[in-house]
């Protein structure tokens, strides 16, 4: 069953087209990484999914129209924005009391368990917390809600590398149960590669790449080419080339690994490798069309 399904989703702000006929389907029980450069349409897409902005086209989230049925939808959806905003006068204990009072699916014991792994005390006021600690508090409140869909927009912004790793480990081990669906929009692609089941790139308001992680790992190969094999490697039509350690590094799609191994050192491509290749080709195509 689809958790999110969109057909011809469009959104414009004046003359600026933020979403340009987006088609997407996210099955229940998946963890999707939505990746794109600044201004690509990520936040607008998330806002449409959450019922925060009107749109053209068809969109269903958990079987509901998010714009007209947002009140009902929010019982099953949680969201963490790229900037965690909480009232500065609020104590941590009051934040726990508030969420427990307004959301029937909030598990206070679970929230306190998350907070126990931090240096945050229940007597602290928000204004006494660092930016990273405010984010930790926000995450603890949201992840303690038993939601069917969790939407995360740059969820670890402002956190140090240790807590970012702890967060994603906790997301995978303590929150995700293969019934919930998670959508993560982030620029820190390397950190979420081990968490994702699906990957989607968005650029200029269009979905330009949509693939499961299993397919990414089987299709894409990066090759550090032996200097005397560059011509042979180019004959296999790489989708992207860069320079590293004084050698050509090429990315291939659906090329036999054994054939590539004869030309240099082979490794599985990372999300970042694939993203750079896809975006570079998209930008080249756009420039070519403009000439």
N, C-alpha and C positions, 0 to 999 in steps of 0.2 A: 504494500500500500504506500502511496506517495504521501510524505509529510508536507512537502512543498511542491506545487506544480504551477508553472507559469507559461503562458502562451502569448506572444506578441506584447510583452510588457513594455510600456513606454512612459517616460516622464520627462518633461522639459521645464526649464526655468527661463521664461522669456525666449530668447533665441538659442539658449544653450540646451542641447539634448543630453540629459543625464543617463537615460535608459533608452536604447534604440532597438525595440523589437526583441527583447530578451525571452528566450525559451529555456526553461530549466525544469528539472525534476529531481527531487531529493527523496530517496526512499527512507522510510522509518528505520531507525536503528543504525544510522550511518553517521560518520563524522566528516563533514565537508570542510575543506579549506578553500575559502574564497579569496583569491589573491589578485591584486592589480595595483598599478601605479596610482599616485595621487590624482584625484579627479577622474578616475576610471568609471565610477558609478557604484562602487562597493557600498558606501553608506546609504545612498539613495535606494539601492536594492534592499538593504536590510530594513530601512524605514518603511518601504512598501510591504515587506513581509510582516512587519510588526503593526501594520495599520496606522502608521504615524504620518503617512502622506497619501493623498489620492493619486491615482494612476490611470492610464488607459490600458486596455487589454484584459486578459483573464488571469486571475491569481487565486489559488486556493491554498490555505495553510491549515493543516489538520482538518481538511474538509470544509473550512469556513472561508468566507470572504473577509479578509482582515480589516478592510476599511469599514464595512457595514456591521460587522459582528466582533468588533475589537474587544468589547467588554467580556464576552464569553471566551474569546480566544486567550485573553490574558490569564485566565485560570489555569491554562495549560502551557504557557510560554513564559520564559524568563529571559532577561536581556541585560547585558553589561556593556555600557557605552565605553568609548575610548577615553573618556574623562569621567572618573568616579566622583560624583558630586553628592556630598552629604552635608546637612546643616552643621556649621562649625561649632554651634553651642551644644549639639547633641552628644550625650554620653553613649558609650558603647552599649551599656545595659539598656538604655532607652531605645536604641536602635533595634536591639533584640526584642524588646517588649512590643515595639511598634509593628515589626514584621509579623510577629506571632499573632498580633491582634487583627491584622488585615488579610493575612493569607492562610487559608485553611490547610494548605499542604506544606507549611513551614515546619521543619524539624529543629527545634531550638537546641536539643542536645547535639545534633550533628554540627550546627553552626558553632557551638561552644567548643566542640572537638577540633574544628578547623582553627579557631582562634587560639587554642591551647598550643598550637605549633608555632605561634608568633610571640612577639614581645608586647602584644596589645593587652591591656587590662580592662576589665569591664567598667572600671571607674573613670577611665580616660575620656576626655572630650575630644571630638574630632579635631579641634584646633590644636590640640597637643600632639597630634600624630603627624608623622612625615607623610609625604606624598605616597610613598610605597606602602606605608601602613594603612592609609585610607583605602588604597586599592585592595589590600589584604582583607580589610573589614568588609568592603563591598562584595568581594568574591565569596567570603564566608557566608554572608547573608543570602546571596543568590544561589549558591551551590547547595544550600540546606533546604531548598524548595524542590519538592518532587514534581518537576515539570516534564512534559513530554517533548518539548523543544527548548533548547538553550541556545541563544544567539549571543555571540561574543564578538565585539568590535575592538580590536587591539586590547585584549583583556589584561595583558601583563605590562602595559605601558607604565614606565616609571619604577618597575621592580628590578632588583639586582638579579644577576644570572642564577644565583642559587635558588631564590624563591621562584623564579620563572620555571626552573626545572621541577621544583616541588609542586608547583601549580599544575603543570601538565601531567605529571605522574599521578597527582590526586584526581585530576579530571578523568584520567583513563581508568584508574583502579578503584576510586571511591565513588565516582558519580556515574560514569557510563555503564550501562547494563545491557546493551544491545536492544533495548526497547526505546530508550530515549534517542533523540536525534540532536546533534550538535552542529551548529554552523559557526566557523571561526574565520573572521576576516583579520588578517595581520600582515605586517611587513616582515616579521621575524620567521621567515619560512623554514629555515634550517631547524628551528627548535620544535616545530610541530610535525615534521615529516614522519616521526615514529608513531604519532597519534592518529593520523588521518586514515580514513578508508577511501575517500574520494577527493579529487582535486579539480578546481574550476578556476580559470583565469578570465578576468574581465578587463576590457580595454575599450575606451571611447564609447562606453555604454552598451557594448556587445560582449556576449560570451564567446571567447575565441579559443577556448580549450576546455574540454570536459572529459575526465578520464578517471577510472578507479586507480588506486595506488598499486594494485596488483598488475594492472596493465602498464602503468608508468615504469615499474621495475622490470617488466619483461620486454618492453618496446625500446626504451631509450638507453643508449650506451655511449659513454664518453671514452675517447681514445687519445692518449698522448702519443703522437706519431713519431716514429723513428725518422730522423732527418732525411734519409735516403728513400723514404716511402711516402713522401707528401703527395706526389703526383698520383700514386696508386690509391691513396686514401681519398683524394678529391674525386677520383673516378667512381667512387661509391656514393657520391652525392650527399655529403654531410649537410645537415640543416643549419649548422652554425660553426664558426671557428673563432678561437681566441688564442692569444699567446701566453705561455706560462713556462717559466724556467728555461727560456730560450728555445722552446719547442712549440709546434702547433698542437692545440688541443681541439679536437673536433667532436661534435655531437651527432650521433646517428639515430635514425628512427627505423626500426624493423630491418636491421642489417645483421647478418649472422655473426655471433660473437667470435667464433673460431676463425672466420675469415678476417675479422678485425685484429685478432690477437697476433696474426702474422705480420701486422703492420706497426705494432707498438704495444703500449701498456693499456689494458682495458679495465674500466671500472663502471659500476652502475651509476647512472647520472642522478644527481640530487634534484630536488624540486627547484632549487635556485638555478641550476644549470638549464633545466627545461624552460623555466620562466624567462630567463634572459634570451634564450634562443627564440622562443615564440614571440616575445615582445619585439625583438630586433627584426624578425621577419615581418611582423605586423607594421612596424614603423617604416621599413623599407618599401613595403607594398603601398602604404599611404603616400609616401614621398613620390613613388613612381607614378601613382595615379594623378598626383597634383602637377606633374611636369607637362 
